[in-house]
């Protein structure tokens, strides 16, 4: 949210030659901002380019695993028994999985 909005205000947008994922330091721009929002403790400056690339791969794989996890929960809630490691662990959900908070939303009946 905030970093994306901040990135949109950069003089050179990433779609027009800027660097994707780059956010200039924001520390001290306002009195309440005591740390940079991205990398507040300056860990990235001490990393080699190889370590940064390996970290990016780890982050992408972590996101993929998280998506698989949430979709396994959704699948088990919609089709009981569809995930063999979660038998009878997730309550059945009879609503629309694409609109989870419509109508009466309660997991614990």
C-alpha positions in Angstrom: 0.0 0.0 0.0 2.1 2.9 1.2 5.3 1.9 -0.5 3.4 1.4 -3.8 1.9 4.9 -3.5 5.3 6.3 -2.6 6.8 4.6 -5.7 4.2 6.1 -8.0 5.5 9.6 -7.0 9.1 8.9 -8.0 10.5 11.2 -10.8 11.3 8.2 -13.0 8.5 5.5 -12.8 9.6 1.9 -13.1 7.6 1.5 -16.3 9.5 4.3 -17.9 13.1 3.3 -17.2 13.2 3.3 -13.4 14.2 0.4 -11.2 11.4 -1.9 -10.2 11.2 -2.3 -6.4 13.4 0.7 -5.7 12.2 3.1 -3.0 14.5 6.0 -2.1 15.2 6.5 1.6 12.3 8.2 3.3 13.9 8.5 6.8 13.6 12.0 8.1 11.2 13.2 5.4 8.7 13.8 8.2 9.2 14.0 12.0 7.3 10.8 12.7 9.3 8.7 10.2 12.3 7.5 12.2 13.2 4.6 10.0 13.1 3.8 6.3 9.9 1.9 5.5 11.7 -0.6 3.3 14.7 -2.1 4.9 14.5 -0.1 8.2 17.7 -1.6 9.7 19.8 -1.4 6.5 20.2 -5.2 6.0 20.2 -5.0 2.2 23.3 -2.7 2.1 25.4 -5.4 3.7 24.3 -8.2 1.3 26.1 -9.2 -1.8 24.2 -9.3 -5.2 24.3 -13.1 -5.1 22.7 -13.1 -1.6 20.0 -10.6 -2.8 19.2 -12.8 -5.7 19.0 -15.9 -3.5 16.7 -13.9 -1.1 14.4 -12.9 -3.9 14.1 -16.6 -5.0 13.3 -17.5 -1.4 10.7 -14.8 -1.1 9.0 -15.8 -4.4 8.9 -19.5 -3.3 7.5 -18.5 0.1 4.7 -16.6 -1.6 3.9 -19.6 -3.8 3.8 -21.9 -0.8 1.5 -19.5 1.0 -0.9 -19.4 -2.0 -0.9 -23.2 -2.1 -1.7 -23.3 1.6 -4.6 -20.9 1.5 -6.1 -22.7 -1.6 -5.8 -26.0 0.2 -7.9 -24.5 3.1 -10.4 -23.1 0.6 -10.6 -26.5 -1.3 -11.1 -28.5 1.9 -13.8 -26.1 3.1 -15.7 -26.2 -0.2 -15.2 -29.9 -1.0 -14.7 -31.9 2.2 -12.1 -34.7 1.8 -10.3 -33.0 -1.1 -7.2 -32.4 1.0 -6.2 -35.8 2.5 -4.1 -34.3 5.3 -7.1 -32.2 6.6 -9.9 -34.6 7.0 -12.7 -33.1 9.1 -10.4 -30.3 10.3 -11.9 -27.4 8.3 -15.7 -26.8 8.6 -17.6 -27.0 5.4 -18.4 -23.7 3.7 -21.6 -23.6 1.7 -21.3 -20.0 0.5 -19.5 -18.5 -2.4 -15.7 -18.8 -1.9 -15.2 -15.8 -4.1 -17.4 -13.6 -1.8 -16.5 -15.0 1.6 -17.9 -12.2 3.8 -21.4 -12.0 2.2 -24.4 -12.9 4.1 -23.9 -14.7 7.4 -20.2 -15.4 7.9 -19.5 -17.6 10.8 -16.9 -20.4 11.1 -18.0 -21.5 14.6 -21.6 -22.6 14.7 
